[in-house]
Amino acid sequence: MAYTKIGWVNDRTPAINQNNLNHMDQGIYDAHQELAEYEDIFTGDVDESVQNWLDEHPEATTTVPDNSLTTAKYKDGSVTESKIAEGAITESKIAEGLSDLIQLKSFDVQLFKEFSLSVFSSEIIGNYAMQGVCYNKETDQFIFLFSDNSNWENDSLIIVTDSNFNKASEHNAQLWHANDITFNAVANKYYVAPSHADAEIIEMDSDFTSIRSIYINGITETSGNNIVQIAYDESEDCYFVTTGNKKTYKLNSELAVIMLVADQADDSFTLPTYPNVHRFDIQAVDTYNQLIMSVAWFWRTSDSGITRVGVFDPNSQECVYKYDYEHSIDNEPEGICVFDGFAYIFSYNANVLEVRKLFFNTQAEHLFPFDHYEKQVSIDTAWSENFKITANLRSGKYLINAYTSNIAYVSDAQYFRGTLKTGSSTIHTTVQANNNLPYGINFFRVVDLKVDTTVEFILMSNQIHTGKTVWLNLDIMKIMEG
């Protein structure tokens, strides 16, 4: 009901009396009641009465202000298929940037890094075989394990690198086959799956000095109980281990068995579907947001192989996603590290280490590969656009991550400017001052290329960096064909 204003005027009627004050009081009350009736349009569930009101008031349709649809506005799981009427959301209703994100899809995996293992140590070639790798988030380092080809039961080689795979240190230890490794940031210790007898794992201090064997209580098999994979899940302070007879167990923080989560890990983790497979092995596991990420290796023919990354939910005990890529049979996958939303897959042949990088969408539980470009530069001229990395892309829509690594600190007045260009058009520019330099430049952008175009990531600085180097990186994922 519409409210009729009284129209107060100084020293004139209407009078300030009981009737007029009650009239105003009732109007205020009625207004609040009407607001309360439709309050859950914005704060709660939309029931049938609200839906009817929206149907009867087409004027309620409006343009939503930027940044107003935040995660706080929606209950988890509230935007379901049944909430959206058929034909309600058309292409014209979706803004271009959002459309790009909705249409993310997978394409063939590309190499992230490839280099000779001789950069780690000249002794590796012909003498050692890579067996496992893990990531230490506290030090931002990768730890690689190599077993001795001639005496793998006694001698193992540990190579520690920075995040760009530059060797930091080398250690020797008796880790048997050194089949897999994980890092527990809470305990600040490494744990190795030695593929040795009697449900044994090996614990190492963070400096690789103190080493001891631990027997896992609760694994009752009398054969095939050697531990071949291990992964620590910080979100639950627990471990997952896989045995030689393909059983996977969840362990508590004290390394005691909680439950069996997969009776046949090969089948459970990866849902094998290939006919005429000559060999099939789970090679490595890691965890991310209470999910197990596994790397499996198929020998389909004598010269062709397939690596499958499986995403396994130990709670439902189901494989929720799998991702395949084909490669030479010589490249054996040996490790997976999952952190910061990315999965790094490590494989090697006798001389070369390959690293593949996948983006892991935890909402969709899908993996998306990136094509990686990198270049090392030394900035010897202030405000120059000569220090850049380029990628030649065909038409299509791309998700591009431009970032720096190994930035050198010069002075308190230092700052960097990172610019992403397609052709002559500037897509994005960002600046970091010296107090943020450990993180460097790092940003994502979706770009729509109508024609084949050169993409450039340009780094400029107000300071000269003679003798110091910085890495420019582009991770590029094609999300739609042109």
Residue, then its C-alpha position, 0 to 999 in steps of 0.5 A: m500500500a502506498y504511503t500518503k505524506i502528511g506534509w508538515v508546515n511550520d505554524r500551520t495545519p496539519a496539527i502534531n497530534q495523536n492521529n497524525l503521529n500514529h499515521m506516520d508511525q504506521g507508515i514507518y512500520d509498514a515500510h519495514q515489514e515490506l523490506a523484511e518480506y523481500e530481504d532474503i532476495f539479497t541475504g538468503d534463499v529465494d523462495e516461491s513468493v520471491q520468485n513470483w514477485l520477480d516474475e511480476h516485476p520485470e523492472a527488477t532486471t538490472t546491470v549488476p555493478d562491478n565486484s558486487l557478486t562476491t563469494a559472500k553473496y552465495k551459499d556453497g552449492s546454491v547455484t545449481e542447474s535447477k536454479i537456472a531456467e532453460g534459455a535464461i543465460t544466453e551468450s549475450k548475457i555473459a560478459e566477455g571476461l566471464s565467458d572466457l573463464i567459463q569455457l576453460k577446456s583441456f588441450d594437448v600437454q606441452l613441456f614446461k622444462e627439459f634439460s640434461l641431468s648432467v647439470f645436476s651431476s656428471e656422475i648421474i649419466g649412466n650410473y644413477a636412475m631417477q626414482g622420486v621427487c618432492y617439493n619443500k614449500e618452506t625453502d622453495q626447493f625440489i628434492f630429487l632422489f637417484s638410485d645407484n644402477s650398480n648397487w641400488e640397495n646401498d647407495s642413493l644420491i639426493i639432489v636439491t635444486d631451487s624452483n628453477f631447477n638450479k642445483a643447490s646441494e648434493h648428498n649421499a644416503q642409504l635409501w635402498h631403491a629411493n622410490d618416492i619422497t615427501f616432505n612434512a612441513v609440520a615435522n620439518k622432515y622428509y619421508v622416503a618410500p624405499s621399496h624395501a621389505d616389511a612395510e618400511i619407510i625412511e625418515m630424514d631430517s631436513d639437512f639429510t643427516s639423521i636417517r632412520s627406518i620406521y616400520i608401519n603398524g597395521i600393514t598385515e600382508t606377508s608379501g608385497n608389503n614394501i612401500v613404493q609411494i608416499a605422500y603427506d597431506e598437511s590439511e589432515d596431518c596424515y600420510f598415504v602410502t602404496t605397497g608393492n601389492k597395489k594397496t593404498y593406506k591412510l596413515n595418521s601423523e604417527l605413521a600408524v594405519i587408519m584405513l585402507v583407501a584403495d585395494q587395487a591402486d592401479d585400477s582405483f586411482t586411474l581407471p585404466t581403459y587401454p587395450n593391449v597394455h604391456r605394462f602398467d605401473i603407478q609411479a608416484v603420488d602426491t596430495y592436494n586439498q585432501l585429494i590424491m594425485s597419482v602418475a601412472w605409466f602405460w606401455r602400450t607398444s614397444d615404442s609408445g607410452i602414455t602417462r595418466v594423471g589420476v585424481f583420487d578422492p580417498n573419502s569416496q574412494e573414487c577416481v574423480y578425474k584423469y588426464d592422459y598424454e602420449h610420449s616416447i616409451d623412453n620417458e619414464p614418469e617418476g614424480i609428481c609435485v602438487f602445490d600452489g594450484f599446479a601439478y608438476i610431472f617429472s619423467y626422464n630417460a637416460n640423459v634428459l629430465e622432462v618437467r610438465k606443468l598442469f593447472f589444477n582447478t580444485q573446484a572442477e577437479h580438472l587439470f589444464p596444461f600450460d605451454h611454458y616459455e622462459k628467458q634469462v636477462s640482465i637489465d643493464t639499461a634503466w627503463s628499456e623495453n629490450f628485456k622481454i620474452t616473446a611467444n608466437l601464438r595462433s588465433g584463439k583465446y588464451l589464459i596467460n600467466a606472466y611472472t618473474s623469478n630470481i629477481a635481484y635486490v639492488s637498492d631501496a629505491q628499486y622497482f620493476r614494471g612488467t607489461l604484457k603486450t599482444g602486437s602493439s596493444t598493451i594488455h596489462t601493466t603492473v609494478q612491484a616495489n622493492n619490499n615485494l620483490p621476493y614475489g616479483i611480477n606475477f599476473f594472469r590475463v585472458v586474451d582473445l587473439k583474432v589473428d596470429t599474434t606475437v605476445e610479449f612480456i616486457l620487464m623494465s626497472n628504474q635501476i641498472h642490474t649489471g651482472k645480475t640476472v632475472w628469469l622472465n616466464l610465460d605460461i600459456m594455456k589455450i582455452m578456445e580455438g580461434 
